[in-house]
């Protein structure tokens, strides 16, 4: 994930804001494929407030693409290739804790709203209709600040609700389907100020 962010002041109540972008490595557990071989993105903004003693909360808004991809395999010609692309609006909420002056860890959730779902190989024609419109991902992250303005961030995300509304007996997702994503990027601080 690439994140452009302004560092918060050290005092309790201080705010910071940031823009961010990320590379997402994605799969959908339950679709019969494996491996983080679907590439997506996240782009958005972050707002954080210092709660004191190294704690802060973080929220914001972002546009993300997740999904799954299974390329054609000549060794398994009977298995269809597919490429699911889910474009979503994310509203994250994290609680973060500073480990030292450079490292931070956090945990939280991303509430998602589906903007567009498609399967670009054409095997699942009604994927938009069959997809859950809202969802939630549980998340954990680590973040390393390389300078006053730049940070690197690694985040793991896993769906709490199935991607599809028709999981029972579904041809495409027979055991349910859950987003499974690793997001890696950079963060750059845009503005900050104390309360």
C-alpha positions as a Markdown table, in Angstrom:
| # | Residue | x | y | z |
|---|---|---|---|---|
| 1 | Unk | 0.0 | 0.0 | 0.0 |
| 2 | Unk | 1.4 | 3.4 | -0.8 |
| 3 | Unk | 0.3 | 6.0 | 1.8 |
| 4 | Unk | 1.0 | 9.7 | 1.6 |
| 5 | Unk | 0.6 | 11.1 | 5.2 |
| 6 | Unk | 1.4 | 14.0 | 7.5 |
| 7 | Unk | 2.8 | 12.9 | 10.9 |
| 8 | Unk | 0.7 | 13.8 | 13.9 |
| 9 | Unk | 2.1 | 16.0 | 16.7 |
| 10 | Unk | 3.3 | 14.0 | 19.7 |
| 11 | Unk | 0.7 | 15.5 | 22.1 |
| 12 | Unk | -2.5 | 13.8 | 23.1 |
| 13 | Unk | -5.4 | 14.9 | 20.9 |
| 14 | Unk | -3.1 | 15.8 | 17.9 |
| 15 | Unk | -4.4 | 15.0 | 14.4 |
| 16 | Unk | -2.7 | 14.0 | 11.2 |
| 17 | Unk | -4.0 | 13.4 | 7.7 |
| 18 | Unk | -2.6 | 11.5 | 4.7 |
| 19 | Unk | -3.1 | 10.3 | 1.2 |
| 20 | Unk | -2.3 | 6.7 | 0.5 |
| 21 | Unk | -2.0 | 4.2 | -2.3 |
| 22 | Unk | -1.2 | 0.4 | -2.2 |
| 23 | Unk | -0.6 | -2.7 | -4.2 |
| 24 | Unk | -2.9 | -5.5 | -3.1 |
| 25 | Unk | -2.1 | -9.1 | -3.5 |
| 26 | Unk | -5.4 | -10.9 | -3.4 |
| 27 | Unk | -7.2 | -14.2 | -3.5 |
| 28 | Unk | -10.7 | -15.4 | -2.6 |
| 29 | Unk | -10.7 | -18.4 | -0.2 |
| 30 | Unk | -13.3 | -20.9 | -1.4 |
| 31 | Unk | -13.1 | -20.2 | -5.2 |
| 32 | Unk | -11.1 | -23.3 | -6.0 |
| 33 | Unk | -7.9 | -21.4 | -6.7 |
| 34 | Unk | -4.9 | -20.6 | -4.4 |
| 35 | Unk | -2.1 | -18.1 | -4.3 |
| 36 | Unk | -2.1 | -14.3 | -4.1 |
| 37 | Unk | -2.0 | -14.0 | -7.9 |
| 38 | Unk | -4.7 | -11.3 | -8.4 |
| 39 | Unk | -3.2 | -7.8 | -8.3 |
| 40 | Unk | -5.3 | -4.9 | -7.1 |
| 41 | Unk | -4.9 | -1.5 | -5.5 |
| 42 | Unk | -6.0 | 0.9 | -2.8 |
| 43 | Unk | -6.0 | 4.7 | -3.0 |
| 44 | Unk | -7.4 | 7.1 | -0.5 |
| 45 | Unk | -6.9 | 9.3 | 2.6 |
| 46 | Unk | -6.3 | 8.7 | 6.3 |
| 47 | Unk | -7.1 | 10.7 | 9.4 |
| 48 | Unk | -5.5 | 9.8 | 12.7 |
| 49 | Unk | -5.7 | 11.2 | 16.3 |
| 50 | Unk | -3.2 | 10.7 | 19.0 |
| 51 | Unk | -4.8 | 9.2 | 22.2 |
| 52 | Unk | -1.7 | 9.4 | 24.3 |
| 53 | Unk | 0.9 | 6.9 | 25.6 |
| 54 | Unk | 1.7 | 5.8 | 22.0 |
| 55 | Unk | -2.0 | 4.9 | 21.1 |
| 56 | Unk | -3.9 | 6.4 | 18.2 |
| 57 | Unk | -7.1 | 5.8 | 16.2 |
| 58 | Unk | -7.2 | 6.0 | 12.4 |
| 59 | Unk | -10.0 | 6.2 | 10.0 |
| 60 | Unk | -10.5 | 7.5 | 6.4 |
| 61 | Unk | -11.9 | 6.5 | 3.0 |
| 62 | Unk | -10.4 | 4.6 | 0.1 |
| 63 | Unk | -11.1 | 3.0 | -3.2 |
| 64 | Unk | -9.9 | -0.6 | -3.4 |
| 65 | Unk | -9.8 | -3.4 | -5.9 |
| 66 | Unk | -9.7 | -7.0 | -4.6 |
| 67 | Unk | -10.6 | -10.3 | -6.2 |
| 68 | Unk | -9.1 | -13.5 | -7.5 |
| 69 | Unk | -7.4 | -14.8 | -10.6 |
| 70 | Unk | -6.8 | -18.3 | -12.0 |
| 71 | Unk | -4.8 | -18.3 | -15.2 |
| 72 | Unk | -5.3 | -21.0 | -17.9 |
| 73 | Unk | -3.3 | -24.1 | -16.9 |
| 74 | Unk | -2.5 | -26.4 | -19.9 |
| 75 | Unk | -2.0 | -29.3 | -17.4 |
| 76 | Unk | -5.6 | -28.9 | -16.2 |
| 77 | Unk | -7.5 | -28.0 | -19.5 |
| 78 | Unk | -10.8 | -28.9 | -17.9 |
| 79 | Unk | -10.6 | -26.1 | -15.3 |
| 80 | Unk | -11.7 | -22.7 | -16.6 |
| 81 | Unk | -9.6 | -19.6 | -16.2 |
| 82 | Unk | -11.2 | -16.7 | -14.3 |
| 83 | Unk | -10.4 | -13.2 | -13.2 |
| 84 | Unk | -12.7 | -11.7 | -10.5 |
| 85 | Unk | -12.4 | -7.9 | -10.0 |
| 86 | Unk | -14.2 | -6.3 | -7.0 |
| 87 | Unk | -14.0 | -2.5 | -6.8 |
| 88 | Unk | -15.0 | -1.3 | -3.4 |
| 89 | Unk | -15.3 | 1.8 | -1.2 |
| 90 | Unk | -13.5 | 1.2 | 2.1 |
| 91 | Unk | -14.0 | 2.9 | 5.4 |
| 92 | Unk | -11.3 | 1.7 | 7.8 |
| 93 | Unk | -11.1 | 2.0 | 11.6 |
| 94 | Unk | -7.9 | 1.0 | 13.3 |
| 95 | Unk | -6.4 | 1.3 | 16.8 |
| 96 | Unk | -2.6 | 1.7 | 16.5 |
| 97 | Unk | 0.2 | 1.4 | 19.0 |
| 98 | Unk | 3.7 | 2.8 | 18.6 |
| 99 | Unk | 6.4 | 0.2 | 19.4 |
| 100 | Unk | 9.2 | 2.7 | 19.2 |
| 101 | Unk | 10.0 | 6.0 | 17.3 |
| 102 | Unk | 9.8 | 4.2 | 13.9 |
| 103 | Unk | 7.6 | 1.1 | 14.3 |
| 104 | Unk | 3.8 | 1.0 | 14.8 |
| 105 | Unk | 1.4 | -1.9 | 14.9 |
| 106 | Unk | -2.4 | -1.8 | 14.4 |
| 107 | Unk | -5.6 | -3.8 | 14.2 |
| 108 | Unk | -9.0 | -3.0 | 13.0 |
| 109 | Unk | -11.7 | -3.4 | 10.4 |
| 110 | Unk | -12.5 | -2.2 | 6.9 |
| 111 | Unk | -16.2 | -1.7 | 6.2 |
| 112 | Unk | -16.7 | -2.2 | 2.4 |
| 113 | Unk | -19.3 | -1.1 | -0.1 |
| 114 | Unk | -19.3 | -2.8 | -3.5 |
| 115 | Unk | -19.1 | -0.4 | -6.4 |
| 116 | Unk | -18.6 | -2.9 | -9.3 |
| 117 | Unk | -18.0 | -6.6 | -9.6 |
| 118 | Unk | -17.0 | -8.4 | -12.8 |
| 119 | Unk | -15.5 | -11.6 | -14.0 |
| 120 | Unk | -13.4 | -10.7 | -17.1 |
| 121 | Unk | -13.1 | -14.2 | -18.5 |
| 122 | Unk | -16.8 | -14.5 | -18.9 |
| 123 | Unk | -17.6 | -17.7 | -17.0 |
| 124 | Unk | -19.7 | -16.0 | -14.3 |
| 125 | Unk | -22.0 | -13.7 | -16.1 |
| 126 | Unk | -24.0 | -12.4 | -13.1 |
| 127 | Unk | -21.3 | -11.8 | -10.6 |
| 128 | Unk | -22.5 | -8.2 | -9.8 |
| 129 | Unk | -26.0 | -9.5 | -8.9 |
| 130 | Unk | -24.6 | -12.5 | -6.9 |
| 131 | Unk | -22.2 | -10.4 | -4.9 |
| 132 | Unk | -22.7 | -9.0 | -1.4 |
| 133 | Unk | -23.1 | -5.2 | -1.5 |
| 134 | Unk | -21.5 | -4.5 | 1.9 |
| 135 | Unk | -19.0 | -6.4 | 3.9 |
| 136 | Unk | -16.3 | -6.2 | 6.5 |
| 137 | Unk | -12.7 | -7.2 | 6.6 |
| 138 | Unk | -10.7 | -7.8 | 9.8 |
| 139 | Unk | -7.2 | -6.3 | 9.4 |
| 140 | Unk | -3.8 | -6.2 | 11.1 |
| 141 | Unk | -0.9 | -4.0 | 10.1 |
| 142 | Unk | 2.7 | -3.0 | 10.8 |
| 143 | Unk | 4.1 | 0.4 | 9.7 |
| 144 | Unk | 7.7 | 1.7 | 9.5 |
| 145 | Unk | 8.4 | 5.4 | 9.4 |
| 146 | Unk | 11.5 | 6.1 | 7.3 |
| 147 | Unk | 11.4 | 9.9 | 7.7 |
| 148 | Unk | 9.2 | 12.6 | 9.1 |
| 149 | Unk | 6.9 | 12.4 | 6.1 |
| 150 | Unk | 7.2 | 8.8 | 4.7 |
| 151 | Unk | 6.1 | 5.5 | 6.1 |
| 152 | Unk | 6.0 | 2.0 | 4.7 |
| 153 | Unk | 2.9 | -0.1 | 5.6 |
| 154 | Unk | 2.1 | -3.8 | 5.4 |
| 155 | Unk | -1.5 | -4.9 | 6.0 |
| 156 | Unk | -3.3 | -8.2 | 6.1 |
| 157 | Unk | -7.1 | -8.3 | 5.4 |
| 158 | Unk | -9.6 | -11.2 | 5.7 |
| 159 | Unk | -13.3 | -11.1 | 5.0 |
| 160 | Unk | -15.8 | -11.7 | 7.8 |
| 161 | Unk | -18.7 | -12.2 | 5.4 |
| 162 | Unk | -18.8 | -14.2 | 2.2 |
| 163 | Unk | -18.2 | -12.3 | -1.0 |
| 164 | Unk | -21.4 | -13.7 | -2.5 |
| 165 | Unk | -24.9 | -13.9 | -1.3 |
| 166 | Unk | -25.6 | -17.3 | -2.9 |
| 167 | Unk | -22.9 | -19.4 | -1.3 |
| 168 | Unk | -25.0 | -22.5 | -0.6 |
| 169 | Unk | -24.7 | -24.8 | -3.5 |
| 170 | Unk | -23.1 | -22.1 | -5.7 |
| 171 | Unk | -21.4 | -23.4 | -8.8 |
| 172 | Unk | -18.6 | -20.8 | -8.5 |
| 173 | Unk | -18.2 | -20.6 | -4.7 |
| 174 | Unk | -19.4 | -24.0 | -3.3 |
| 175 | Unk | -17.9 | -23.5 | 0.2 |
| 176 | Unk | -18.4 | -19.8 | 0.5 |
| 177 | Unk | -15.9 | -17.2 | -0.5 |
| 178 | Unk | -13.9 | -14.8 | 1.6 |
| 179 | Unk | -11.5 | -12.0 | 0.6 |
| 180 | Unk | -7.9 | -12.7 | 1.6 |
| 181 | Unk | -5.5 | -9.9 | 0.8 |
| 182 | Unk | -2.1 | -8.5 | 1.6 |
| 183 | Unk | -1.6 | -4.8 | 1.0 |
| 184 | Unk | 1.9 | -3.2 | 0.8 |
| 185 | Unk | 2.7 | 0.4 | 0.3 |
| 186 | Unk | 4.0 | 3.8 | 1.3 |
| 187 | Unk | 2.5 | 6.6 | 3.3 |
| 188 | Unk | 3.2 | 10.3 | 3.1 |
| 189 | Unk | 2.0 | 12.9 | 5.6 |
| 190 | Unk | 0.0 | 15.8 | 4.1 |
| 191 | Unk | -1.0 | 17.9 | 7.2 |
| 192 | Unk | -0.8 | 17.8 | 11.0 |
| 193 | Unk | -1.8 | 19.9 | 14.0 |
| 194 | Unk | -2.3 | 19.7 | 17.7 |
| 195 | Unk | -5.7 | 19.8 | 19.5 |
